[in-house]
Amino acid sequence: MSERIIKSSISVFESFNSIRNSKSLAHDNPHLIQPDEARFIFDSVAALLRYIKAVDGQSFED
């Protein structure tokens, strides 16, 4: 199941740059995403990164 989730997450990461560039304070954007959606995006990406770090922690610096 984890492999399936990770494979489907590739499109999430690809879309993340579009959100960061067009819907956040990273650039001068008139239309921002709502705080609840921003939290959901952050939590989802962070959860995937925590899992990858747990599985392959030796590749990350402490």
N, CA, C and O atoms as a Tripos MOL2 file, in Angstrom:
@<TRIPOS>MOLECULE
protein
  248   247    62     0     0
PROTEIN
NO_CHARGES

@<TRIPOS>ATOM
      1 N           0.8290   -1.1960    0.0000 N.3       1 MET1
      2 CA          0.0000    0.0000    0.0000 C.3       1 MET1
      3 C           0.8720    1.2580    0.0000 C.2       1 MET1
      4 O           0.5610    2.2350   -0.6810 O.2       1 MET1
      5 N           1.9550    1.2270    0.7600 N.am      2 SER2
      6 CA          2.8380    2.3950    0.8180 C.3       2 SER2
      7 C           3.3970    2.7320   -0.5540 C.2       2 SER2
      8 O           3.4770    3.9020   -0.9290 O.2       2 SER2
      9 N           3.7810    1.7090   -1.2970 N.am      3 GLU3
     10 CA          4.3220    1.9390   -2.6450 C.3       3 GLU3
     11 C           3.2850    2.6130   -3.5330 C.2       3 GLU3
     12 O           3.6130    3.5140   -4.3050 O.2       3 GLU3
     13 N           2.0590    2.1850   -3.4270 N.am      4 ARG4
     14 CA          0.9780    2.7730   -4.2310 C.3       4 ARG4
     15 C           0.7650    4.2480   -3.8770 C.2       4 ARG4
     16 O           0.5930    5.0860   -4.7620 O.2       4 ARG4
     17 N           0.7780    4.5590   -2.5740 N.am      5 ILE5
     18 CA          0.5990    5.9380   -2.1230 C.3       5 ILE5
     19 C           1.7420    6.8120   -2.6230 C.2       5 ILE5
     20 O           1.5210    7.9280   -3.0930 O.2       5 ILE5
     21 N           2.9660    6.2970   -2.5180 N.am      6 ILE6
     22 CA          4.1200    7.0720   -2.9800 C.3       6 ILE6
     23 C           4.0450    7.3260   -4.4810 C.2       6 ILE6
     24 O           4.3140    8.4390   -4.9350 O.2       6 ILE6
     25 N           3.6860    6.3160   -5.2460 N.am      7 LYS7
     26 CA          3.5720    6.4960   -6.6970 C.3       7 LYS7
     27 C           2.5110    7.5350   -7.0500 C.2       7 LYS7
     28 O           2.7040    8.3410   -7.9590 O.2       7 LYS7
     29 N           1.4020    7.5140   -6.3370 N.am      8 SER8
     30 CA          0.3540    8.4990   -6.6310 C.3       8 SER8
     31 C           0.7400    9.8870   -6.1430 C.2       8 SER8
     32 O           0.1800   10.8800   -6.6090 O.2       8 SER8
     33 N           1.6800    9.9730   -5.2180 N.am      9 SER9
     34 CA          2.1240   11.2580   -4.6870 C.3       9 SER9
     35 C           3.0230   12.0230   -5.6440 C.2       9 SER9
     36 O           3.2390   13.2220   -5.4630 O.2       9 SER9
     37 N           3.5450   11.3540   -6.6500 N.am     10 ILE10
     38 CA          4.4050   12.0280   -7.6250 C.3      10 ILE10
     39 C           3.6650   13.1990   -8.2570 C.2      10 ILE10
     40 O           4.2360   14.2790   -8.4080 O.2      10 ILE10
     41 N           2.4160   13.0050   -8.6250 N.am     11 SER11
     42 CA          1.6510   14.0990   -9.2390 C.3      11 SER11
     43 C           1.4010   15.2200   -8.2350 C.2      11 SER11
     44 O           1.3040   16.3850   -8.6230 O.2      11 SER11
     45 N           1.2970   14.8850   -6.9510 N.am     12 VAL12
     46 CA          1.1260   15.9150   -5.9200 C.3      12 VAL12
     47 C           2.3580   16.8090   -5.8800 C.2      12 VAL12
     48 O           2.2440   18.0350   -5.8490 O.2      12 VAL12
     49 N           3.5400   16.1890   -5.8810 N.am     13 PHE13
     50 CA          4.7670   16.9760   -5.8620 C.3      13 PHE13
     51 C           4.9230   17.8150   -7.1280 C.2      13 PHE13
     52 O           5.4130   18.9430   -7.0680 O.2      13 PHE13
     53 N           4.5120   17.2740   -8.2630 N.am     14 GLU14
     54 CA          4.5940   18.0440   -9.5050 C.3      14 GLU14
     55 C           3.6700   19.2640   -9.4480 C.2      14 GLU14
     56 O           4.0230   20.3300   -9.9510 O.2      14 GLU14
     57 N           2.5140   19.1170   -8.8510 N.am     15 SER15
     58 CA          1.5640   20.2240   -8.7370 C.3      15 SER15
     59 C           1.9600   21.2210   -7.6560 C.2      15 SER15
     60 O           1.5250   22.3720   -7.6820 O.2      15 SER15
     61 N           2.7710   20.7880   -6.7200 N.am     16 PHE16
     62 CA          3.1500   21.6470   -5.5980 C.3      16 PHE16
     63 C           3.8290   22.9240   -6.0730 C.2      16 PHE16
     64 O           3.5680   23.9900   -5.5160 O.2      16 PHE16
     65 N           4.6850   22.8550   -7.0760 N.am     17 ASN17
     66 CA          5.3620   24.0470   -7.5830 C.3      17 ASN17
     67 C           4.3710   25.0580   -8.1390 C.2      17 ASN17
     68 O           4.5440   26.2640   -7.9630 O.2      17 ASN17
     69 N           3.3460   24.5760   -8.8010 N.am     18 SER18
     70 CA          2.3290   25.4800   -9.3380 C.3      18 SER18
     71 C           1.6130   26.2170   -8.2060 C.2      18 SER18
     72 O           1.3820   27.4220   -8.3000 O.2      18 SER18
     73 N           1.2660   25.5080   -7.1530 N.am     19 ILE19
     74 CA          0.6120   26.1360   -5.9990 C.3      19 ILE19
     75 C           1.5550   27.1490   -5.3660 C.2      19 ILE19
     76 O           1.1550   28.2730   -5.0640 O.2      19 ILE19
     77 N           2.8140   26.7480   -5.1640 N.am     20 ARG20
     78 CA          3.7890   27.6390   -4.5230 C.3      20 ARG20
     79 C           3.9980   28.8940   -5.3570 C.2      20 ARG20
     80 O           4.1030   29.9910   -4.8080 O.2      20 ARG20
     81 N           4.0580   28.7460   -6.6650 N.am     21 ASN21
     82 CA          4.3280   29.8870   -7.5340 C.3      21 ASN21
     83 C           3.1020   30.7590   -7.7890 C.2      21 ASN21
     84 O           3.2350   31.9710   -7.9520 O.2      21 ASN21
     85 N           1.9170   30.1640   -7.8250 N.am     22 SER22
     86 CA          0.7260   30.9160   -8.2450 C.3      22 SER22
     87 C          -0.2850   31.2110   -7.1490 C.2      22 SER22
     88 O          -1.1630   32.0530   -7.3370 O.2      22 SER22
     89 N          -0.1820   30.5460   -6.0190 N.am     23 LYS23
     90 CA         -1.2230   30.6840   -5.0010 C.3      23 LYS23
     91 C          -0.6690   30.9210   -3.5970 C.2      23 LYS23
     92 O          -1.3860   30.7250   -2.6150 O.2      23 LYS23
     93 N           0.5830   31.3370   -3.4850 N.am     24 SER24
     94 CA          1.1570   31.5390   -2.1540 C.3      24 SER24
     95 C           1.8690   32.8830   -2.0640 C.2      24 SER24
     96 O           1.9450   33.6330   -3.0370 O.2      24 SER24
     97 N           2.3820   33.1630   -0.8900 N.am     25 LEU25
     98 CA          3.1140   34.4030   -0.6840 C.3      25 LEU25
     99 C           4.5610   34.3130   -1.1710 C.2      25 LEU25
    100 O           5.3270   35.2640   -1.0170 O.2      25 LEU25
    101 N           4.9400   33.1650   -1.7630 N.am     26 ALA26
    102 CA          6.2990   33.0210   -2.2940 C.3      26 ALA26
    103 C           6.5460   34.0260   -3.4180 C.2      26 ALA26
    104 O           7.6860   34.4110   -3.6780 O.2      26 ALA26
    105 N           5.4680   34.4450   -4.0810 N.am     27 HIS27
    106 CA          5.5410   35.4420   -5.1500 C.3      27 HIS27
    107 C           4.3760   36.4090   -4.9630 C.2      27 HIS27
    108 O           3.4830   36.1580   -4.1540 O.2      27 HIS27
    109 N           4.3820   37.4910   -5.6960 N.am     28 ASP28
    110 CA          3.3100   38.4790   -5.6080 C.3      28 ASP28
    111 C           2.0830   37.9430   -6.3380 C.2      28 ASP28
    112 O           1.9310   38.1480   -7.5420 O.2      28 ASP28
    113 N           1.2110   37.2570   -5.6070 N.am     29 ASN29
    114 CA          0.0310   36.6360   -6.1950 C.3      29 ASN29
    115 C          -1.2430   37.2530   -5.6370 C.2      29 ASN29
    116 O          -1.3810   37.3960   -4.4220 O.2      29 ASN29
    117 N          -2.1720   37.6190   -6.5090 N.am     30 PRO30
    118 CA         -3.4250   38.2150   -6.0290 C.3      30 PRO30
    119 C          -4.3800   37.1770   -5.4270 C.2      30 PRO30
    120 O          -5.2220   37.5290   -4.6010 O.2      30 PRO30
    121 N          -4.2650   35.9160   -5.8250 N.am     31 HIS31
    122 CA         -5.1890   34.8750   -5.3670 C.3      31 HIS31
    123 C          -4.4120   33.8370   -4.5640 C.2      31 HIS31
    124 O          -3.6080   33.0830   -5.1130 O.2      31 HIS31
    125 N          -4.6610   33.8090   -3.2710 N.am     32 LEU32
    126 CA         -3.9920   32.8740   -2.3830 C.3      32 LEU32
    127 C          -4.9310   31.7280   -2.0200 C.2      32 LEU32
    128 O          -6.1520   31.8880   -2.0180 O.2      32 LEU32
    129 N          -4.3440   30.5650   -1.7130 N.am     33 ILE33
    130 CA         -5.1840   29.4720   -1.2350 C.3      33 ILE33
    131 C          -5.6120   29.7670    0.1950 C.2      33 ILE33
    132 O          -4.9560   30.5230    0.9120 O.2      33 ILE33
    133 N          -6.6950   29.1740    0.5870 N.am     34 GLN34
    134 CA         -7.2340   29.3840    1.9260 C.3      34 GLN34
    135 C          -6.3570   28.6810    2.9620 C.2      34 GLN34
    136 O          -5.7320   27.6670    2.6500 O.2      34 GLN34
    137 N          -6.3010   29.1980    4.1790 N.am     35 PRO35
    138 CA         -5.4510   28.5990    5.2160 C.3      35 PRO35
    139 C          -5.7100   27.1100    5.4620 C.2      35 PRO35
    140 O          -4.7650   26.3480    5.6680 O.2      35 PRO35
    141 N          -6.9730   26.6880    5.4440 N.am     36 ASP36
    142 CA         -7.2710   25.2720    5.6730 C.3      36 ASP36
    143 C          -6.6920   24.3900    4.5660 C.2      36 ASP36
    144 O          -6.1650   23.3100    4.8340 O.2      36 ASP36
    145 N          -6.7950   24.8570    3.3290 N.am     37 GLU37
    146 CA         -6.2340   24.0870    2.2120 C.3      37 GLU37
    147 C          -4.7140   24.0910    2.2760 C.2      37 GLU37
    148 O          -4.0770   23.0750    1.9970 O.2      37 GLU37
    149 N          -4.1310   25.2240    2.6420 N.am     38 ALA38
    150 CA         -2.6740   25.3060    2.7640 C.3      38 ALA38
    151 C          -2.1820   24.3370    3.8280 C.2      38 ALA38
    152 O          -1.1690   23.6680    3.6260 O.2      38 ALA38
    153 N          -2.8760   24.2480    4.9560 N.am     39 ARG39
    154 CA         -2.4930   23.3180    6.0270 C.3      39 ARG39
    155 C          -2.5930   21.8700    5.5500 C.2      39 ARG39
    156 O          -1.7200   21.0530    5.8390 O.2      39 ARG39
    157 N          -3.6650   21.5580    4.8170 N.am     40 PHE40
    158 CA         -3.8440   20.2000    4.2950 C.3      40 PHE40
    159 C          -2.7030   19.8340    3.3440 C.2      40 PHE40
    160 O          -2.1590   18.7330    3.4270 O.2      40 PHE40
    161 N          -2.3410   20.7440    2.4490 N.am     41 ILE41
    162 CA         -1.2490   20.4930    1.5060 C.3      41 ILE41
    163 C           0.0480   20.2750    2.2760 C.2      41 ILE41
    164 O           0.7750   19.3170    2.0160 O.2      41 ILE41
    165 N           0.3340   21.1590    3.2170 N.am     42 PHE42
    166 CA          1.5600   21.0440    4.0060 C.3      42 PHE42
    167 C           1.6030   19.7270    4.7770 C.2      42 PHE42
    168 O           2.6140   19.0260    4.7490 O.2      42 PHE42
    169 N           0.5220   19.3910    5.4590 N.am     43 ASP43
    170 CA          0.4890   18.1580    6.2460 C.3      43 ASP43
    171 C           0.6660   16.9220    5.3700 C.2      43 ASP43
    172 O           1.3450   15.9740    5.7660 O.2      43 ASP43
    173 N           0.0650   16.9250    4.1890 N.am     44 SER44
    174 CA          0.1730   15.7840    3.2840 C.3      44 SER44
    175 C           1.6000   15.5890    2.7940 C.2      44 SER44
    176 O           2.1170   14.4720    2.8000 O.2      44 SER44
    177 N           2.2280   16.6650    2.3730 N.am     45 VAL45
    178 CA          3.6080   16.5870    1.8930 C.3      45 VAL45
    179 C           4.5430   16.2150    3.0430 C.2      45 VAL45
    180 O           5.4430   15.3940    2.8690 O.2      45 VAL45
    181 N           4.3330   16.8110    4.2070 N.am     46 ALA46
    182 CA          5.1820   16.5180    5.3610 C.3      46 ALA46
    183 C           5.0530   15.0580    5.7930 C.2      46 ALA46
    184 O           6.0520   14.4400    6.1630 O.2      46 ALA46
    185 N           3.8580   14.5010    5.7520 N.am     47 ALA47
    186 CA          3.6570   13.0970    6.1270 C.3      47 ALA47
    187 C           4.4140   12.1690    5.1890 C.2      47 ALA47
    188 O           5.0330   11.2010    5.6300 O.2      47 ALA47
    189 N           4.3650   12.4620    3.9090 N.am     48 LEU48
    190 CA          5.0930   11.6340    2.9470 C.3      48 LEU48
    191 C           6.5980   11.7320    3.1780 C.2      48 LEU48
    192 O           7.3010   10.7230    3.1360 O.2      48 LEU48
    193 N           7.0840   12.9280    3.4200 N.am     49 LEU49
    194 CA          8.5150   13.1050    3.6740 C.3      49 LEU49
    195 C           8.9510   12.4290    4.9770 C.2      49 LEU49
    196 O          10.0490   11.8770    5.0420 O.2      49 LEU49
    197 N           8.1100   12.4640    6.0110 N.am     50 ARG50
    198 CA          8.4270   11.7680    7.2600 C.3      50 ARG50
    199 C           8.5290   10.2650    7.0320 C.2      50 ARG50
    200 O           9.4210    9.6130    7.5730 O.2      50 ARG50
    201 N           7.6270    9.7210    6.2410 N.am     51 TYR51
    202 CA          7.6540    8.2860    5.9450 C.3      51 TYR51
    203 C           8.9210    7.9190    5.1840 C.2      51 TYR51
    204 O           9.5930    6.9460    5.5260 O.2      51 TYR51
    205 N           9.2460    8.6870    4.1640 N.am     52 ILE52
    206 CA         10.4520    8.4060    3.3820 C.3      52 ILE52
    207 C          11.6860    8.4850    4.2740 C.2      52 ILE52
    208 O          12.5860    7.6500    4.1750 O.2      52 ILE52
    209 N          11.7230    9.4770    5.1310 N.am     53 LYS53
    210 CA         12.8640    9.6130    6.0490 C.3      53 LYS53
    211 C          12.9400    8.4240    6.9940 C.2      53 LYS53
    212 O          14.0370    7.9390    7.2740 O.2      53 LYS53
    213 N          11.8200    7.9460    7.4880 N.am     54 ALA54
    214 CA         11.8070    6.7980    8.3980 C.3      54 ALA54
    215 C          12.2970    5.5310    7.7030 C.2      54 ALA54
    216 O          13.0100    4.7240    8.3000 O.2      54 ALA54
    217 N          11.9110    5.3620    6.4460 N.am     55 VAL55
    218 CA         12.3050    4.1690    5.7050 C.3      55 VAL55
    219 C          13.7540    4.2460    5.2620 C.2      55 VAL55
    220 O          14.4710    3.2460    5.2900 O.2      55 VAL55
    221 N          14.1810    5.4140    4.8580 N.am     56 ASP56
    222 CA         15.5300    5.5780    4.3100 C.3      56 ASP56
    223 C          16.2680    6.6810    5.0590 C.2      56 ASP56
    224 O          16.8700    7.5540    4.4360 O.2      56 ASP56
    225 N          16.2280    6.6520    6.3680 N.am     57 GLY57
    226 CA         16.7770    7.7010    7.2060 C.3      57 GLY57
    227 C          18.2690    7.9190    7.0570 C.2      57 GLY57
    228 O          18.7520    9.0180    7.3290 O.2      57 GLY57
    229 N          19.0060    6.9210    6.6400 N.am     58 GLN58
    230 CA         20.4540    7.0750    6.5170 C.3      58 GLN58
    231 C          20.8460    8.0400    5.4000 C.2      58 GLN58
    232 O          21.9640    8.5570    5.3870 O.2      58 GLN58
    233 N          19.9420    8.2790    4.4790 N.am     59 SER59
    234 CA         20.2380    9.2050    3.3820 C.3      59 SER59
    235 C          20.0300   10.6640    3.7790 C.2      59 SER59
    236 O          20.3980   11.5690    3.0300 O.2      59 SER59
    237 N          19.4420   10.8960    4.9500 N.am     60 PHE60
    238 CA         19.1870   12.2560    5.4190 C.3      60 PHE60
    239 C          20.1790   12.6020    6.5110 C.2      60 PHE60
    240 O          20.6090   11.7420    7.2800 O.2      60 PHE60
    241 N          20.5310   13.8620    6.5640 N.am     61 GLU61
    242 CA         21.4110   14.3250    7.6360 C.3      61 GLU61
    243 C          20.5920   14.5390    8.8940 C.2      61 GLU61
    244 O          19.4140   14.8860    8.8190 O.2      61 GLU61
    245 N          21.2010   14.3380   10.0400 N.am     62 ASP62
    246 CA         20.4930   14.5470   11.3180 C.3      62 ASP62
    247 C          20.3000   16.0000   11.6010 C.2      62 ASP62
    248 O          19.7260   16.3580   12.6300 O.2      62 ASP62
@<TRIPOS>BOND
     1     1     2 1
     2     2     3 1
     3     3     4 2
     4     3     5 am
     5     5     6 1
     6     6     7 1
     7     7     8 2
     8     7     9 am
     9     9    10 1
    10    10    11 1
    11    11    12 2
    12    11    13 am
    13    13    14 1
    14    14    15 1
    15    15    16 2
    16    15    17 am
    17    17    18 1
    18    18    19 1
    19    19    20 2
    20    19    21 am
    21    21    22 1
    22    22    23 1
    23    23    24 2
    24    23    25 am
    25    25    26 1
    26    26    27 1
    27    27    28 2
    28    27    29 am
    29    29    30 1
    30    30    31 1
    31    31    32 2
    32    31    33 am
    33    33    34 1
    34    34    35 1
    35    35    36 2
    36    35    37 am
    37    37    38 1
    38    38    39 1
    39    39    40 2
    40    39    41 am
    41    41    42 1
    42    42    43 1
    43    43    44 2
    44    43    45 am
    45    45    46 1
    46    46    47 1
    47    47    48 2
    48    47    49 am
    49    49    50 1
    50    50    51 1
    51    51    52 2
    52    51    53 am
    53    53    54 1
    54    54    55 1
    55    55    56 2
    56    55    57 am
    57    57    58 1
    58    58    59 1
    59    59    60 2
    60    59    61 am
    61    61    62 1
    62    62    63 1
    63    63    64 2
    64    63    65 am
    65    65    66 1
    66    66    67 1
    67    67    68 2
    68    67    69 am
    69    69    70 1
    70    70    71 1
    71    71    72 2
    72    71    73 am
    73    73    74 1
    74    74    75 1
    75    75    76 2
    76    75    77 am
    77    77    78 1
    78    78    79 1
    79    79    80 2
    80    79    81 am
    81    81    82 1
    82    82    83 1
    83    83    84 2
    84    83    85 am
    85    85    86 1
    86    86    87 1
    87    87    88 2
    88    87    89 am
    89    89    90 1
    90    90    91 1
    91    91    92 2
    92    91    93 am
    93    93    94 1
    94    94    95 1
    95    95    96 2
    96    95    97 am
    97    97    98 1
    98    98    99 1
    99    99   100 2
   100    99   101 am
   101   101   102 1
   102   102   103 1
   103   103   104 2
   104   103   105 am
   105   105   106 1
   106   106   107 1
   107   107   108 2
   108   107   109 am
   109   109   110 1
   110   110   111 1
   111   111   112 2
   112   111   113 am
   113   113   114 1
   114   114   115 1
   115   115   116 2
   116   115   117 am
   117   117   118 1
   118   118   119 1
   119   119   120 2
   120   119   121 am
   121   121   122 1
   122   122   123 1
   123   123   124 2
   124   123   125 am
   125   125   126 1
   126   126   127 1
   127   127   128 2
   128   127   129 am
   129   129   130 1
   130   130   131 1
   131   131   132 2
   132   131   133 am
   133   133   134 1
   134   134   135 1
   135   135   136 2
   136   135   137 am
   137   137   138 1
   138   138   139 1
   139   139   140 2
   140   139   141 am
   141   141   142 1
   142   142   143 1
   143   143   144 2
   144   143   145 am
   145   145   146 1
   146   146   147 1
   147   147   148 2
   148   147   149 am
   149   149   150 1
   150   150   151 1
   151   151   152 2
   152   151   153 am
   153   153   154 1
   154   154   155 1
   155   155   156 2
   156   155   157 am
   157   157   158 1
   158   158   159 1
   159   159   160 2
   160   159   161 am
   161   161   162 1
   162   162   163 1
   163   163   164 2
   164   163   165 am
   165   165   166 1
   166   166   167 1
   167   167   168 2
   168   167   169 am
   169   169   170 1
   170   170   171 1
   171   171   172 2
   172   171   173 am
   173   173   174 1
   174   174   175 1
   175   175   176 2
   176   175   177 am
   177   177   178 1
   178   178   179 1
   179   179   180 2
   180   179   181 am
   181   181   182 1
   182   182   183 1
   183   183   184 2
   184   183   185 am
   185   185   186 1
   186   186   187 1
   187   187   188 2
   188   187   189 am
   189   189   190 1
   190   190   191 1
   191   191   192 2
   192   191   193 am
   193   193   194 1
   194   194   195 1
   195   195   196 2
   196   195   197 am
   197   197   198 1
   198   198   199 1
   199   199   200 2
   200   199   201 am
   201   201   202 1
   202   202   203 1
   203   203   204 2
   204   203   205 am
   205   205   206 1
   206   206   207 1
   207   207   208 2
   208   207   209 am
   209   209   210 1
   210   210   211 1
   211   211   212 2
   212   211   213 am
   213   213   214 1
   214   214   215 1
   215   215   216 2
   216   215   217 am
   217   217   218 1
   218   218   219 1
   219   219   220 2
   220   219   221 am
   221   221   222 1
   222   222   223 1
   223   223   224 2
   224   223   225 am
   225   225   226 1
   226   226   227 1
   227   227   228 2
   228   227   229 am
   229   229   230 1
   230   230   231 1
   231   231   232 2
   232   231   233 am
   233   233   234 1
   234   234   235 1
   235   235   236 2
   236   235   237 am
   237   237   238 1
   238   238   239 1
   239   239   240 2
   240   239   241 am
   241   241   242 1
   242   242   243 1
   243   243   244 2
   244   243   245 am
   245   245   246 1
   246   246   247 1
   247   247   248 2
@<TRIPOS>SUBSTRUCTURE
     1 MET1         2 RESIDUE 1 A MET
     2 SER2         6 RESIDUE 1 A SER
     3 GLU3        10 RESIDUE 1 A GLU
     4 ARG4        14 RESIDUE 1 A ARG
     5 ILE5        18 RESIDUE 1 A ILE
     6 ILE6        22 RESIDUE 1 A ILE
     7 LYS7        26 RESIDUE 1 A LYS
     8 SER8        30 RESIDUE 1 A SER
     9 SER9        34 RESIDUE 1 A SER
    10 ILE10       38 RESIDUE 1 A ILE
    11 SER11       42 RESIDUE 1 A SER
    12 VAL12       46 RESIDUE 1 A VAL
    13 PHE13       50 RESIDUE 1 A PHE
    14 GLU14       54 RESIDUE 1 A GLU
    15 SER15       58 RESIDUE 1 A SER
    16 PHE16       62 RESIDUE 1 A PHE
    17 ASN17       66 RESIDUE 1 A ASN
    18 SER18       70 RESIDUE 1 A SER
    19 ILE19       74 RESIDUE 1 A ILE
    20 ARG20       78 RESIDUE 1 A ARG
    21 ASN21       82 RESIDUE 1 A ASN
    22 SER22       86 RESIDUE 1 A SER
    23 LYS23       90 RESIDUE 1 A LYS
    24 SER24       94 RESIDUE 1 A SER
    25 LEU25       98 RESIDUE 1 A LEU
    26 ALA26      102 RESIDUE 1 A ALA
    27 HIS27      106 RESIDUE 1 A HIS
    28 ASP28      110 RESIDUE 1 A ASP
    29 ASN29      114 RESIDUE 1 A ASN
    30 PRO30      118 RESIDUE 1 A PRO
    31 HIS31      122 RESIDUE 1 A HIS
    32 LEU32      126 RESIDUE 1 A LEU
    33 ILE33      130 RESIDUE 1 A ILE
    34 GLN34      134 RESIDUE 1 A GLN
    35 PRO35      138 RESIDUE 1 A PRO
    36 ASP36      142 RESIDUE 1 A ASP
    37 GLU37      146 RESIDUE 1 A GLU
    38 ALA38      150 RESIDUE 1 A ALA
    39 ARG39      154 RESIDUE 1 A ARG
    40 PHE40      158 RESIDUE 1 A PHE
    41 ILE41      162 RESIDUE 1 A ILE
    42 PHE42      166 RESIDUE 1 A PHE
    43 ASP43      170 RESIDUE 1 A ASP
    44 SER44      174 RESIDUE 1 A SER
    45 VAL45      178 RESIDUE 1 A VAL
    46 ALA46      182 RESIDUE 1 A ALA
    47 ALA47      186 RESIDUE 1 A ALA
    48 LEU48      190 RESIDUE 1 A LEU
    49 LEU49      194 RESIDUE 1 A LEU
    50 ARG50      198 RESIDUE 1 A ARG
    51 TYR51      202 RESIDUE 1 A TYR
    52 ILE52      206 RESIDUE 1 A ILE
    53 LYS53      210 RESIDUE 1 A LYS
    54 ALA54      214 RESIDUE 1 A ALA
    55 VAL55      218 RESIDUE 1 A VAL
    56 ASP56      222 RESIDUE 1 A ASP
    57 GLY57      226 RESIDUE 1 A GLY
    58 GLN58      230 RESIDUE 1 A GLN
    59 SER59      234 RESIDUE 1 A SER
    60 PHE60      238 RESIDUE 1 A PHE
    61 GLU61      242 RESIDUE 1 A GLU
    62 ASP62      246 RESIDUE 1 A ASP
